[in-house]
Structures are given as structure tokens and as C-alpha cells.
């Protein structure tokens, strides 16, 4: 992370990238959605700064190529190729971000920022890039663009054996091999990084990818210049980097991490001050030159670490400032339990539910209730038993081993009364005699969010002036048709006592009647 030939700024960006990945593994609250937004803003600002720096490096290389073509012409040409490949892929990623915002119908606020806390949808990219366990055609197109970018850069790096180390680092950074999930099952790279995540997490990940692209461009430009320019070793070129042990902290928890100089340079400082307090060097500095930090992170929100290292160089004091930020999120104290279909559960159908604990991985969350079964991490099916209510109890283990629990009450409702239909139309209908004679009697559940096929098993038909006729099945029998032929134009025919069944053992209420006025 902090090694290699990356600049101090890029090492800070890499740290932010790790913070982002760690946060994606958690089910986030609104505060953490906002934290994603803060990270996205930092990545975006870094991308602007890196773009400006890269443009200056490229311009410098072009000038050198004109002034000394024998030494700089080839590196300058390769830099131009890198610029073309970088701009193309960077613009493509920007297009993906624009599509995400458009599909989510998110708008900038008065400050010109995205509504981070409202960007909690997980189905935008799921529907665009995936179909079941496979990639959709747009998802395959995304992977194709990534591979095309990788091929362009690798083609440039393959022109010189001295670039082998950079090529290995690049391919590791942009590896799209399958990734093992929490259960050890290998899944596609795109699914692992984007499927099921909140919109702000995916948006930030795309910005982070843009950052990887810009960092790669910067490293390659430095590589081309590095063939003839030696790296300065003065401590003025180093920067303090804070490495937090984890990405976010609960209110009141101790911050744990390290602060290092540059590339873990083992340069012993003479003084270290953090947040206005001088640190005991004999206890804080380890063999790598890293200083261990340990302080209370304070209240919920963004915190700042400020301070400075003091070194002796050329007989004089050299002060290197320490600047970093961290995000504090509230400690979870309640579970998130939501029925995917509605606020109640229905007896006789399988009610899909998502059960989670804010800030706790799904594999450390357990839920129990009569009729509740787990189908995947965070996903459950509730098949209500007897009674009118059911309580779902949830327990979880925080990352520090502390247990926590919560419970929530759900109402149990029976499947509502269906309404009868004739030829697919409910309530009062005006039909010709022939249409009534051949029509199918059916039933439907209006405004019911579950797919529950209904079949009519029997019904009764009453024609004015004639006794009611019992019919088995869902079409008029010969006796009913005979009575229908004796009906007059304008007669009101009643179809009632409509018996209904479904493909489960649950009992369905008798459907409401249908009234038909003969049109001829």
C-alpha cells in the first residue's frame, strides 16, 4: 500500500480505497451512506488533482521529446498512447455513473451535491447488469470495456522488459478474476463488487475505479520519465500517511491505526505531535518508522487527525505535517427488519423478508420466529402459522465480539376475499347472450402483491323467473345454458356462491358475486 514508487498523495488515495472496500462489506445506516458520499467526494477531488498533475507530466515529457528526441521521443509516444487509453476508459466510467444517477432519478441539492443519504437503492445496477446469477448484456459490455482498457495498457507495457514490474502491479490492481464470497463460493468479479450494494456505494466504487485509472496513468508517466530522471530522496518529498485499523468507528470507541512517513521509510523522528498532544516516541514508533495512534474518536461525524513529525536533516529541523480524516458512525442498537412485499405477513403464502443489523455483516446475524426459515445471508421466507401476530427475534455479534439483539412484531392476515369475474371482468357487466354462454367464470385478488393462481371449482347462476342452477367447474353446463336461452333482453343474471381453490392447502374464501345484464 505505502510501498513502491507511488507518490505520497497516491498512497493516501490507496488508503481511502481500502476504507471504501471495508465499508462495502457492511449493511450501512444513513450516516454511513453519507460517509460513502464523503469518500466519493474525496475520490472525485483526488481525480481532479491527479488529472492536473498528469497533464503537467505529459506536457513536460512532450517538451523533452522535442528538445531531445533521441532520449525522449519513444517515452513521449508511449505516454500519448497511455493518455488515449486512460481518457477513453475514464469517460466510459463517467457514463456509467451518469446512467446510475439517471436510472435512480437522483438530483443535485442546492449545494450541487448528490443526495447521499437517499441513494440506498440496491436494484438499479442489479437490474441493469445482472439477470439471475449471470451477467446481462449490459453487464457483459461493462466487463468487455474493462478488458479492452487492460489490453491497451498491457500492450504498451509489453514494449519494454523494464516495464515488467509495472505490468504485474497493473494487472493485480485491475484483476477481474472470480472472487470468493463469505461462503467460499467463487462469483463473478462484477457481481462481487456491485451486486446488491446501495447506489451510493456503487457510485463511489466507480469513482474509485476512475481514481485507479488516473493513478495508473500517473505511475506510467513517472515510469517513462524515471528511465532518465532519478527520484529525489530528501525527506521533503515524503508525506505522513494515516492507516486506520478499520474504516469506521462507533461513537465512544477508541481509534486504532498507524501513521507512517512516505514509503515506510525508517527515518527516526525527534518529535511527534498528534491532535495537539506530544507522543512518547519510545512507545509509539515501531521498527518500520510507523507511529501507533490510540485516542477516543469522539462523536458521530467526520473527525480530523492533525499533527506533525519533526526530523533532523542537514543539521536543521524538518517538520512534516500530519493530515487525515476518519468517519465515526453510531453504534447499532436496533435491527432492520422489513417485509419485501408489505408491512404485514399473509398466511398461506411465502412472504420474502430481508433481515439485517446496521453495521453488522449478514453472516453474523441470526433471526428466529415460528414459520421463519433462512434462504441466504440476510434473506428469509416467512410462512405464518396460527394466531394473528408473530414476533421475529434478531441477534447479532458486533466486530468487537459484543452481542446485541432486537425484536419486532408483525401482524398476520388471511388471504383477502377474491372477487368473481366473467370473461375476466368483475362486478357489473353487460354482455350478449352468446358471450355469457361460452364465458369462463373466474376469480381474482385485486391489489394483492403475491402471485397466487386461483381456480373456480363451482358456482351458482340465477336467471330471473327461474330457479338457481348449480354448476361444477368454471363454465356454464347444459342446464345453465338452457335457462340462459329463456332469459329476456335486459334481464339481470347473478353468478354467486363462487367456490375457489389455489395450488396450496390454504382455504380461499368464496368469491364475491358477478352481475350480468343481457345485451340481447
C-alpha positions as CSV (number, residue, x, y, z in Angstrom):
1,X,0.0,0.0,0.0
2,X,2.6,2.5,1.2
3,X,5.5,1.0,-0.7
4,X,6.5,1.1,-4.4
5,X,7.1,4.3,-6.4
6,X,3.7,5.9,-6.0
7,X,3.6,9.5,-4.7
8,X,2.6,10.2,-1.2
9,X,-0.7,11.6,-2.4
10,X,-1.4,8.4,-4.3
11,X,-0.7,6.3,-1.2
12,X,-3.3,8.3,0.6
13,X,-5.7,7.6,-2.2
14,X,-5.0,3.9,-2.0
15,X,-5.7,4.1,1.7
16,X,-9.1,5.7,1.0
17,X,-9.8,2.9,-1.5
18,X,-9.2,0.3,1.2
19,X,-11.5,2.2,3.5
20,X,-14.2,2.1,0.8
21,X,-13.8,-1.7,0.3
22,X,-14.1,-2.3,4.0
23,X,-17.2,-0.2,4.3
24,X,-18.9,-2.1,1.4
25,X,-18.9,-5.3,3.5
26,X,-21.3,-3.7,6.0
27,X,-25.0,-3.0,5.8
28,X,-25.0,0.7,6.2
29,X,-27.2,3.2,8.1
30,X,-28.0,6.7,6.8
31,X,-24.9,8.1,8.5
32,X,-22.7,5.6,6.6
33,X,-24.4,6.3,3.3
34,X,-23.4,9.9,3.9
35,X,-19.9,8.6,4.8
36,X,-19.8,6.9,1.3
37,X,-20.7,10.3,-0.1
38,X,-17.8,11.9,1.8
39,X,-15.4,9.2,0.4
40,X,-16.9,9.8,-3.1
41,X,-16.2,13.5,-2.8
42,X,-12.6,12.8,-1.7
43,X,-12.0,10.4,-4.6
44,X,-13.5,12.9,-7.1
45,X,-11.3,15.7,-5.7
46,X,-8.3,13.5,-5.9
47,X,-9.1,12.6,-9.5
48,X,-9.1,16.3,-10.4
49,X,-5.8,16.9,-8.7
50,X,-4.3,13.8,-10.3
51,X,-5.6,14.7,-13.8
52,X,-3.9,18.1,-13.4
53,X,-0.7,16.6,-12.3
54,X,-0.7,14.0,-15.1
55,X,-1.3,16.7,-17.7
56,X,1.8,18.6,-16.4
57,X,3.8,15.4,-16.5
58,X,2.7,14.7,-20.1
59,X,3.4,18.2,-21.2
60,X,6.9,18.0,-19.6
61,X,7.6,14.8,-21.5
62,X,6.4,16.3,-24.8
63,X,8.8,19.2,-24.3
64,X,11.7,16.9,-23.5
65,X,10.7,14.8,-26.6
66,X,11.0,17.8,-28.8
67,X,14.3,19.0,-27.2
68,X,16.0,15.7,-27.0
69,X,14.1,13.2,-29.4
70,X,16.9,10.6,-29.2
71,X,16.3,10.1,-25.5
72,X,12.6,11.1,-25.0
73,X,10.8,10.6,-28.3
74,X,9.8,6.9,-27.6
75,X,8.7,7.5,-24.0
76,X,6.7,10.5,-25.1
77,X,4.9,8.5,-27.8
78,X,4.1,5.8,-25.2
79,X,2.8,8.4,-22.8
80,X,0.4,9.7,-25.6
81,X,-0.9,6.1,-26.0
82,X,-1.5,5.8,-22.3
83,X,-3.3,9.2,-22.3
84,X,-5.7,8.0,-25.1
85,X,-6.5,4.7,-23.3
86,X,-6.9,6.4,-20.0
87,X,-9.2,9.2,-21.3
88,X,-11.4,6.6,-23.1
89,X,-11.9,4.4,-20.1
90,X,-12.3,7.2,-17.7
91,X,-15.0,8.8,-19.8
92,X,-16.7,5.4,-20.1
93,X,-16.8,5.1,-16.3
94,X,-18.2,8.6,-16.1
95,X,-21.0,7.4,-18.4
96,X,-21.8,4.5,-16.1
97,X,-22.1,6.9,-13.2
98,X,-24.4,9.2,-15.2
99,X,-26.6,6.2,-16.1
100,X,-26.8,5.2,-12.4
101,X,-27.9,8.7,-11.4
102,X,-30.4,8.9,-14.3
103,X,-31.9,5.5,-13.5
104,X,-32.1,6.3,-9.8
105,X,-33.7,9.7,-10.6
106,X,-31.3,11.4,-8.2
107,X,-30.9,15.2,-8.4
108,X,-28.3,17.5,-7.1
109,X,-29.2,19.5,-4.0
110,X,-28.9,23.3,-3.6
111,X,-25.2,22.8,-2.8
112,X,-24.7,20.9,-6.1
113,X,-24.1,17.6,-4.3
114,X,-25.8,14.3,-4.7
115,X,-28.4,13.2,-2.1
116,X,-26.0,10.6,-0.5
117,X,-28.4,9.5,2.3
118,X,-31.2,8.9,-0.2
119,X,-29.0,6.7,-2.5
120,X,-29.8,3.5,-0.7
121,X,-31.4,1.6,-3.7
122,X,-29.8,-1.7,-4.4
123,X,-31.7,-2.7,-7.5
124,X,-30.5,-0.1,-10.1
125,X,-27.3,-1.8,-11.2
126,X,-28.8,-5.2,-10.2
127,X,-31.5,-4.8,-12.9
128,X,-29.1,-3.3,-15.5
129,X,-26.1,-5.6,-15.2
130,X,-27.4,-8.9,-13.9
131,X,-30.0,-11.5,-14.7
132,X,-30.2,-14.1,-12.0
133,X,-26.7,-15.5,-11.3
134,X,-25.5,-14.4,-14.7
135,X,-24.4,-11.1,-16.3
136,X,-26.9,-9.3,-18.6
137,X,-25.8,-8.0,-22.0
138,X,-25.1,-4.5,-20.4
139,X,-23.1,-6.3,-17.7
140,X,-21.1,-8.2,-20.2
141,X,-20.4,-4.9,-22.0
142,X,-19.0,-3.4,-18.8
143,X,-16.6,-6.3,-18.5
144,X,-15.7,-6.0,-22.1
145,X,-14.7,-2.3,-21.7
146,X,-12.6,-3.2,-18.6
147,X,-10.8,-5.9,-20.5
148,X,-10.3,-3.6,-23.5
149,X,-8.7,-1.0,-21.3
150,X,-6.4,-3.6,-19.7
151,X,-5.4,-4.9,-23.1
152,X,-4.5,-1.4,-24.3
153,X,-2.3,-0.7,-21.2
154,X,-0.7,-4.2,-21.3
155,X,0.2,-3.7,-25.0
156,X,2.1,-0.5,-24.1
157,X,3.9,-2.1,-21.1
158,X,4.9,-5.1,-23.3
159,X,7.1,-2.9,-25.4
160,X,9.9,-2.9,-22.9
161,X,11.2,-5.6,-20.5
162,X,12.0,-2.9,-17.8
163,X,8.2,-2.3,-17.5
164,X,7.5,-5.9,-16.3
165,X,7.2,-4.8,-12.6
166,X,4.6,-2.1,-13.6
167,X,2.7,-4.6,-15.7
168,X,2.4,-7.0,-12.8
169,X,1.2,-4.3,-10.5
170,X,-1.3,-3.0,-13.1
171,X,-2.8,-6.5,-13.7
172,X,-3.1,-7.1,-10.0
173,X,-4.9,-3.8,-9.5
174,X,-7.3,-4.4,-12.3
175,X,-7.7,-8.2,-11.8
176,X,-11.2,-9.4,-12.9
177,X,-10.8,-13.0,-11.7
178,X,-13.6,-14.6,-9.8
179,X,-13.7,-13.7,-6.1
180,X,-14.7,-16.0,-3.2
181,X,-17.6,-14.6,-1.2
182,X,-18.2,-15.1,2.5
183,X,-19.2,-18.7,2.0
184,X,-16.1,-19.5,-0.1
185,X,-18.1,-19.7,-3.3
186,X,-16.4,-18.0,-6.3
187,X,-18.5,-15.5,-8.0
188,X,-18.0,-13.1,-11.0
189,X,-15.9,-10.0,-10.3
190,X,-18.7,-7.6,-11.3
191,X,-21.3,-9.4,-9.1
192,X,-18.9,-9.4,-6.1
193,X,-18.2,-5.7,-6.3
194,X,-21.6,-4.3,-7.4
195,X,-24.5,-6.7,-7.0
196,X,-26.8,-5.9,-4.0
197,X,-24.9,-2.7,-2.9
198,X,-26.6,0.7,-2.3
199,X,-26.4,3.1,-5.2
200,X,-24.0,5.4,-3.4
201,X,-21.6,2.5,-2.8
202,X,-21.7,1.6,-6.5
203,X,-21.3,5.2,-7.5
204,X,-18.3,5.6,-5.1
205,X,-16.8,2.4,-6.4
206,X,-16.9,3.7,-10.0
207,X,-15.3,6.9,-8.9
208,X,-12.6,4.8,-7.1
209,X,-12.1,2.9,-10.4
210,X,-11.6,6.2,-12.1
211,X,-9.0,7.0,-9.4
212,X,-7.2,3.7,-10.1
213,X,-7.1,4.7,-13.8
214,X,-5.7,8.1,-13.0
215,X,-3.1,6.6,-10.6
216,X,-2.1,4.1,-13.2
217,X,-1.6,6.9,-15.7
218,X,0.4,8.9,-13.2
219,X,2.6,5.9,-12.4
220,X,3.2,5.1,-16.0
221,X,4.1,8.7,-16.9
222,X,6.5,8.6,-13.9
223,X,7.9,5.3,-15.2
224,X,8.6,6.8,-18.6
225,X,10.3,9.8,-17.0
226,X,12.0,7.5,-14.5
227,X,14.1,5.9,-17.2
228,X,16.2,9.1,-17.3
229,X,15.2,11.0,-14.1
230,X,16.4,9.8,-10.7
231,X,14.0,10.0,-7.7
232,X,14.8,12.7,-5.1
233,X,15.4,11.2,-1.7
234,X,15.1,14.3,0.5
235,X,12.5,14.0,3.3
236,X,10.7,17.0,1.8
237,X,9.2,14.5,-0.7
238,X,7.7,12.4,2.0
239,X,4.2,12.8,3.5
240,X,2.6,11.5,6.7
241,X,0.0,8.8,5.9
242,X,-2.6,7.6,8.5
243,X,-3.5,3.9,8.2
244,X,-6.7,3.2,10.3
245,X,-7.2,-0.3,11.6
246,X,-10.8,-0.1,10.2
247,X,-12.8,2.2,8.1
248,X,-15.4,3.5,10.6
249,X,-15.8,3.6,14.3
250,X,-18.7,3.6,16.7
251,X,-19.3,6.6,18.9
252,X,-17.1,6.5,22.0
253,X,-14.9,3.8,20.6
254,X,-11.1,4.1,20.6
255,X,-9.5,5.0,17.2
256,X,-6.8,2.5,16.3
257,X,-4.4,2.9,13.5
258,X,-0.9,3.9,12.5
259,X,0.7,7.0,10.9
260,X,3.8,6.4,8.7
261,X,6.1,8.6,6.6
262,X,6.2,8.0,2.9
263,X,7.2,4.5,1.9
264,X,7.5,3.2,5.4
265,X,10.9,5.0,5.4
266,X,12.7,4.0,8.6
267,X,13.7,7.6,9.5
268,X,13.6,8.1,13.3
269,X,11.8,11.4,14.2
270,X,12.9,13.6,17.1
271,X,9.3,14.7,17.9
272,X,5.7,13.6,17.2
273,X,2.6,15.7,17.9
274,X,-0.9,14.4,17.3
275,X,-4.1,16.5,18.0
276,X,-2.1,19.0,20.0
277,X,-0.5,16.3,22.3
278,X,3.1,15.2,22.1
279,X,3.5,11.4,21.8
280,X,6.1,9.4,23.6
281,X,8.4,8.2,20.8
282,X,9.8,5.2,22.6
283,X,6.3,3.8,22.9
284,X,4.8,4.9,19.7
285,X,7.5,4.3,17.0
286,X,8.0,0.7,15.7
287,X,10.8,-0.8,13.6
288,X,9.3,0.4,10.3
289,X,9.2,4.0,11.4
290,X,5.4,3.9,11.9
291,X,3.8,5.6,14.8
292,X,0.9,3.8,16.6
293,X,-2.2,6.0,17.3
294,X,-4.7,5.4,20.1
295,X,-7.3,8.0,21.0
296,X,-11.0,8.4,21.6
297,X,-12.7,9.1,18.3
298,X,-15.5,11.3,19.8
299,X,-19.0,11.9,18.5
300,X,-20.7,10.7,15.3
301,X,-19.5,12.5,12.2
302,X,-16.2,13.2,10.3
303,X,-13.1,13.6,12.5
304,X,-9.7,15.1,11.7
305,X,-6.3,13.9,12.7
306,X,-3.7,16.7,12.6
307,X,-0.2,16.9,13.9
308,X,3.4,16.8,12.7
309,X,6.6,14.7,12.6
310,X,9.9,16.5,13.4
311,X,13.1,15.2,11.8
312,X,16.7,16.4,11.6
313,X,18.0,16.9,8.1
314,X,21.3,18.5,7.2
315,X,21.6,19.7,10.8
316,X,18.2,21.5,10.8
317,X,14.7,20.6,11.9
318,X,12.3,19.5,9.2
319,X,8.6,19.4,10.1
320,X,6.3,17.1,8.2
321,X,2.6,17.8,8.8
322,X,0.1,15.0,9.5
323,X,-3.4,15.5,8.0
324,X,-6.1,12.8,7.7
325,X,-9.8,12.3,8.2
326,X,-11.9,9.5,9.6
327,X,-15.7,8.9,9.9
328,X,-17.5,7.9,13.1
329,X,-20.8,6.1,12.8
330,X,-23.3,5.4,15.5
331,X,-23.2,2.0,17.3
332,X,-26.1,-0.1,16.1
333,X,-28.8,-0.7,18.7
334,X,-31.7,-1.9,16.6
335,X,-32.3,-4.4,13.8
336,X,-33.6,-3.6,10.3
337,X,-36.5,-6.0,9.6
338,X,-38.6,-5.4,6.5
339,X,-41.1,-7.5,4.6
340,X,-40.2,-7.2,0.9
341,X,-43.9,-7.2,-0.1
342,X,-45.7,-5.1,2.6
343,X,-45.9,-4.3,6.3
344,X,-47.8,-7.4,7.2
345,X,-47.3,-11.1,6.5
346,X,-50.0,-13.3,4.9
347,X,-51.0,-16.8,5.9
348,X,-50.9,-19.3,3.1
349,X,-48.2,-17.7,1.0
350,X,-44.4,-17.4,1.3
351,X,-43.5,-13.9,2.5
352,X,-39.9,-12.9,1.4
353,X,-38.1,-10.8,4.1
354,X,-34.8,-9.1,4.4
355,X,-33.4,-9.1,7.9
356,X,-30.2,-7.3,8.8
357,X,-28.4,-5.4,11.6
358,X,-27.0,-2.0,10.7
359,X,-23.2,-2.2,10.6
360,X,-23.1,-6.0,11.1
361,X,-22.2,-8.5,8.3
362,X,-25.2,-10.8,7.4
363,X,-23.2,-13.9,8.3
364,X,-23.1,-12.6,11.9
365,X,-26.9,-12.0,12.1
366,X,-29.5,-14.7,13.2
367,X,-33.3,-14.4,13.1
368,X,-35.9,-16.7,14.7
369,X,-39.7,-16.9,14.6
370,X,-42.3,-19.6,14.1
371,X,-42.6,-20.3,10.3
372,X,-39.4,-18.3,9.5
373,X,-36.6,-20.0,7.5
374,X,-33.3,-18.6,6.1
375,X,-32.7,-19.0,2.4
376,X,-29.5,-16.9,2.1
377,X,-27.4,-14.4,4.1
378,X,-29.9,-11.7,5.0
379,X,-32.8,-13.3,3.1
380,X,-35.6,-15.2,4.8
381,X,-39.0,-16.7,4.0
382,X,-41.9,-16.3,6.5
383,X,-44.7,-18.9,6.3
384,X,-47.0,-17.7,9.2
385,X,-48.6,-20.4,11.4
386,X,-51.6,-19.9,13.7
387,X,-52.6,-16.7,15.5
388,X,-52.9,-13.1,14.5
389,X,-49.3,-11.9,15.3
390,X,-45.7,-13.2,15.1
391,X,-42.6,-11.8,16.7
392,X,-39.3,-12.0,14.9
393,X,-36.2,-12.0,17.2
394,X,-32.9,-11.0,15.8
395,X,-29.4,-11.4,17.4
396,X,-26.1,-10.2,16.1
397,X,-22.4,-10.1,17.0
398,X,-20.5,-6.8,16.6
399,X,-17.0,-6.8,15.3
400,X,-15.6,-6.4,18.8
401,X,-17.5,-9.6,19.9
402,X,-20.2,-7.8,21.8
403,X,-23.6,-9.5,21.4
404,X,-26.7,-7.4,20.6
405,X,-30.4,-8.2,19.9
406,X,-33.7,-6.8,18.9
407,X,-37.2,-8.0,18.0
408,X,-40.2,-6.8,16.1
409,X,-43.9,-7.7,15.9
410,X,-45.7,-8.4,12.6
411,X,-49.4,-8.8,12.1
412,X,-50.7,-12.0,10.3
413,X,-53.5,-11.6,7.9
414,X,-55.5,-14.2,5.9
415,X,-55.6,-14.1,2.1
416,X,-58.3,-11.5,1.3
417,X,-61.7,-12.4,-0.2
418,X,-61.4,-12.7,-4.0
419,X,-63.9,-11.1,-6.4
420,X,-65.6,-13.1,-9.1
421,X,-65.2,-12.4,-12.8
422,X,-66.8,-13.4,-16.1
423,X,-64.7,-13.3,-19.1
424,X,-62.0,-11.7,-16.9
425,X,-64.3,-8.7,-15.9
426,X,-65.5,-8.3,-12.3
427,X,-68.6,-6.6,-10.8
428,X,-71.4,-5.4,-13.2
429,X,-71.1,-6.5,-16.8
430,X,-73.2,-6.1,-19.9
431,X,-72.7,-8.9,-22.4
432,X,-74.5,-10.6,-25.3
433,X,-76.2,-13.9,-24.6
434,X,-73.7,-15.9,-26.7
435,X,-70.8,-14.4,-24.8
436,X,-72.3,-15.3,-21.5
437,X,-72.9,-18.9,-22.7
438,X,-69.3,-19.5,-23.6
439,X,-67.6,-17.3,-20.9
440,X,-65.3,-18.6,-18.2
441,X,-66.1,-17.8,-14.6
442,X,-63.0,-16.8,-12.7
443,X,-61.7,-15.1,-9.5
444,X,-59.0,-12.6,-8.8
445,X,-57.3,-10.9,-5.8
446,X,-57.2,-7.1,-6.6
447,X,-54.3,-5.2,-5.1
448,X,-52.7,-8.4,-3.7
449,X,-48.9,-8.3,-4.2
450,X,-48.4,-12.1,-4.3
451,X,-48.6,-14.3,-7.4
452,X,-51.4,-16.7,-6.3
453,X,-53.2,-18.6,-9.1
454,X,-57.0,-19.1,-8.4
455,X,-59.2,-21.7,-10.0
456,X,-63.1,-21.7,-9.8
457,X,-64.4,-25.2,-8.8
458,X,-68.2,-24.4,-8.8
459,X,-70.7,-21.6,-8.8
460,X,-74.5,-20.9,-9.0
461,X,-76.3,-18.9,-11.6
462,X,-79.7,-17.2,-11.1
463,X,-81.8,-16.0,-14.0
464,X,-85.0,-14.0,-13.3
465,X,-88.1,-16.2,-13.1
466,X,-86.1,-19.4,-12.9
467,X,-84.6,-21.5,-10.1
468,X,-80.9,-21.2,-9.4
469,X,-78.7,-23.7,-11.2
470,X,-75.6,-25.4,-9.6
471,X,-72.6,-25.6,-11.9
472,X,-69.4,-27.6,-11.3
473,X,-66.3,-26.2,-12.9
474,X,-65.9,-22.8,-14.3
475,X,-68.2,-22.8,-17.4
476,X,-71.9,-23.0,-17.8
477,X,-73.3,-26.6,-18.1
478,X,-76.2,-27.6,-20.3
479,X,-78.8,-26.9,-17.6
480,X,-77.4,-23.4,-17.1
481,X,-77.3,-22.7,-20.9
482,X,-80.9,-23.9,-21.3
483,X,-82.0,-21.5,-18.6
484,X,-80.0,-18.7,-20.2
485,X,-81.8,-19.2,-23.5
486,X,-85.1,-18.4,-21.8
487,X,-83.8,-15.2,-20.4
488,X,-85.0,-11.9,-21.8
489,X,-83.0,-8.9,-23.1
490,X,-82.1,-6.6,-20.2
491,X,-82.5,-9.4,-17.6
492,X,-80.1,-9.2,-14.7
493,X,-78.2,-12.5,-14.2
494,X,-76.5,-13.2,-11.0
495,X,-73.5,-15.5,-10.7
496,X,-72.8,-16.2,-7.0
497,X,-71.5,-18.7,-4.4
498,X,-68.3,-18.9,-6.4
499,X,-66.0,-21.5,-4.9
500,X,-62.3,-21.0,-5.4
501,X,-59.2,-23.1,-4.8
502,X,-55.4,-22.5,-5.2
503,X,-52.3,-24.7,-5.5
504,X,-51.7,-24.7,-1.8
505,X,-53.7,-26.2,1.1
506,X,-54.8,-22.9,2.4
507,X,-58.6,-22.3,2.3
508,X,-59.7,-19.4,0.0
509,X,-62.9,-17.5,0.8
510,X,-65.9,-17.7,-1.5
511,X,-65.6,-15.0,-4.2
512,X,-67.9,-12.0,-4.4
513,X,-70.8,-12.4,-7.0
514,X,-70.9,-11.1,-10.6
515,X,-73.9,-9.4,-12.1
516,X,-74.5,-9.6,-15.8
517,X,-77.1,-7.6,-17.9
518,X,-78.1,-9.4,-21.1
519,X,-77.4,-7.1,-24.1
520,X,-79.7,-9.1,-26.5
